[in-house]
Amino acid sequence: MLLSLIHARTPIVRKARSAERYFSNISRLKVLFFGTDHFSLPSLKIIHKNLIDNGRVKRLEVVTSFKAAKNPVKWYSQTEGIPLHDWASFSRTAPGSFDLGVVVSFGHLIPESLINCFQRGMLNVHASLLPKLRGAAPIVHAIANGDQRTGVTIMRIKPRQFDVGEILLQSTVDIGRDTLMPELHDRLANVGAECLISCMEDLETYYRRQTVQNDAEATYAPKIDQKFAEISWRNSTAVRIYDLYRSLYGLRPLLTTFGGDVVKIYKLSFNTELQVQGQLPTCLPGHVEYSKRKKQLLVRCGDGRLLQILQLSIGGKKMLTGQDFYNGFLSKVQPSERYFK
């Protein structure tokens, strides 16, 4: 899919003092990279390739969290021989020998003393079209909101707040009706890496064209918690629950209860044919039934439409199919008591 690169439609910021600071010495860049996870990795890889190819990057070192389990940034840096620093012991005022800081899914607020150490400033790759979806979980919230598009923003890091800095570059990405979170995550990570290296290759031009975010248009994507995954069958449409499932796929299961036991839903389907067939009689939201003929475990939602549950567990036990759940649990309960709550 062809991705369009756009600049935010806000007034261009031009400051003579900033121009003097950033553009007086157009040269190769000594880069300090901050990242911790799989979203960070494509950006680190593309900067490293630029270094190897003798591009704009002259030097590269990495700051990450050694406490993070299965940290891909740490593993890649060690494998490729990139100098590595642990954030817990990293000096916040020491990196004066670096020109540019790059932050990608780092998870820590960068102190002002550290930001000021970089002559060319600090860049951030954020997985939304800022000022939309500022915060820690923009990909999850974009899908959960039912958005049809999102994107990536390359922005300046500013002190004391997340995701409020000037925009250098944006790229839009469509969200398909059945797109799951891991697919969108990987697409945005790769698009973000390409946008980042474009900015770094022509940093002076992008700084001249940087635009200020319009705070009046800001929306937020806070960190998700267990409550975010809880299903309200009565108050949610089938599409809303399906979007919630897509947004959390690969992160955590959806949560509900059956007979007082916690049910974790790992896989479900929104099938438009079910709505036409009308396999369940009129009943309250959360009602569960099993079609023996089609081997389908079905739940009615707040708008009367149906979802099919494909994989689930109950009471912390092993994974079940819809048929397993019917045989082991649902068939032993009176039809009037067959409800997820």
ABEGO torsion letter per residue (X at the ends): XBBBBBBBBBBBBBBAAAAAAAAABBBBBBBBBBBABAAAAAAAAAAAAAAAAGBABABBBBBBBAABBGBAAAAAAAAAGBBBBBAAABBAAAAAABABBBBBGAGBBBBAAAAAABAAEBBBBBBBBOABGBEABAAAAAAAAGBABBEBBBBBBBBGBBGABBBABBBBBBBBAABBAAAAAAAAAAAAAAAAAAAAABAAAAAAABBBBBAAABBBBBBBBAAAABBBAAABBAAAAAAAAAAABGABBBBBBBGGBBBBBABBBBBAAAAAAGABBBBBBGBBBBBAAAGBBBBBBAAGBBBBBABBBBGGBBBBBAAAAAAAAAAABBAAABBBX
